[in-house]
Amino acid sequence: MKKMVRTLVLILIFTGFWLILNESLAFSQILTGLFFSAVALLFTNRYLLEDDYLGAYGIKPKVLFHYAVYLFVQIYRSGFSAIIKIIKGEDAVKIIEYETCISNELGICLLANAITLTPGTVTISKNGRLLQILAFQDENTFTDITEGKSCSPYEMILRRIDS
C-alpha cells in the first residue's frame, strides 16, 4: 500500500512538471500528463532501475529545498559576474578537472547539472568522482578551484542526501 501511494505521488509530481512545461491546465493536458507520467515511471521501475525509484532517487525535501535555493542564487550571481567580465574583457576559457568529495552517484550527477546550469561553466564529462569542466572564469578562480581540497558549498549540501 505504501509503495502504491509513493507511486501515485510521483505520478502527480511528474504530471505537474508536464503541465508547467506545456503551460496549460486543459483537461486533455492533465490526462496526457497522467498517462505519460505513469508509463515513464512504470517503464523505469521495471526495465531501467535495479532498485525502487524512490530508493535510487530519494532526496529529503529539506536538502532539495536548500540545494534549489542555493543553485538559484548562484545562477544569478555567476550570470552578473560573467557579464561584467565580458564587458571588461577579463575572460579566459579553460578545461579543468575537479574531483568531487561526494560519493553518491545521484549527488555527483546533481553537482554536474548545477555546474552546467551556472552561467560560464559546463560539465563536459564525468568519470566516477572526476568531473571535467569547461569554465569561463578568471585565472584566480581556476587556482582556487583546483588547489582547494575542501568541498564546495554545493557538495556540502549534496553530501546530506545519504545522511
MOWODA-V317521 format. One record per residue. N is the residue number from 1. RES is the residue in three letters. PSI is psi in whole degrees, 0 to 359 (999 if undefined). Layout:
BEGIN
N	RES	PSI
N	RES	PSI
END
This chain:
BEGIN
1	MET	318
2	LYS	320
3	LYS	323
4	MET	320
5	VAL	317
6	ARG	319
7	THR	317
8	LEU	321
9	VAL	315
10	LEU	319
11	ILE	318
12	LEU	321
13	ILE	313
14	PHE	323
15	THR	322
16	GLY	316
17	PHE	319
18	TRP	314
19	LEU	322
20	ILE	314
21	LEU	328
22	ASN	354
23	GLU	45
24	SER	141
25	LEU	23
26	ALA	150
27	PHE	321
28	SER	324
29	GLN	323
30	ILE	314
31	LEU	318
32	THR	316
33	GLY	316
34	LEU	316
35	PHE	307
36	PHE	327
37	SER	315
38	ALA	315
39	VAL	314
40	ALA	317
41	LEU	315
42	LEU	318
43	PHE	315
44	THR	314
45	ASN	320
46	ARG	317
47	TYR	337
48	LEU	332
49	LEU	141
50	GLU	330
51	ASP	175
52	ASP	150
53	TYR	312
54	LEU	329
55	GLY	323
56	ALA	325
57	TYR	25
58	GLY	127
59	ILE	135
60	LYS	137
61	PRO	322
62	LYS	317
63	VAL	316
64	LEU	317
65	PHE	313
66	HIS	316
67	TYR	315
68	ALA	317
69	VAL	314
70	TYR	317
71	LEU	316
72	PHE	313
73	VAL	316
74	GLN	325
75	ILE	313
76	TYR	319
77	ARG	312
78	SER	323
79	GLY	313
80	PHE	322
81	SER	318
82	ALA	320
83	ILE	315
84	ILE	318
85	LYS	323
86	ILE	315
87	ILE	318
88	LYS	346
89	GLY	23
90	GLU	60
91	ASP	152
92	ALA	145
93	VAL	127
94	LYS	159
95	ILE	123
96	ILE	153
97	GLU	131
98	TYR	123
99	GLU	119
100	THR	156
101	CYS	7
102	ILE	137
103	SER	342
104	ASN	130
105	GLU	319
106	LEU	317
107	GLY	319
108	ILE	318
109	CYS	321
110	LEU	322
111	LEU	315
112	ALA	320
113	ASN	321
114	ALA	320
115	ILE	316
116	THR	325
117	LEU	337
118	THR	126
119	PRO	135
120	GLY	359
121	THR	144
122	VAL	131
123	THR	119
124	ILE	316
125	SER	161
126	LYS	126
127	ASN	96
128	GLY	240
129	ARG	0
130	LEU	124
131	LEU	136
132	GLN	127
133	ILE	128
134	LEU	117
135	ALA	137
136	PHE	92
137	GLN	174
138	ASP	168
139	GLU	322
140	ASN	323
141	THR	321
142	PHE	316
143	THR	325
144	ASP	319
145	ILE	311
146	THR	332
147	GLU	341
148	GLY	134
149	LYS	351
150	SER	163
151	CYS	145
152	SER	164
153	PRO	324
154	TYR	313
155	GLU	322
156	MET	323
157	ILE	313
158	LEU	338
159	ARG	341
160	ARG	359
161	ILE	315
162	ASP	332
163	SER	999
END
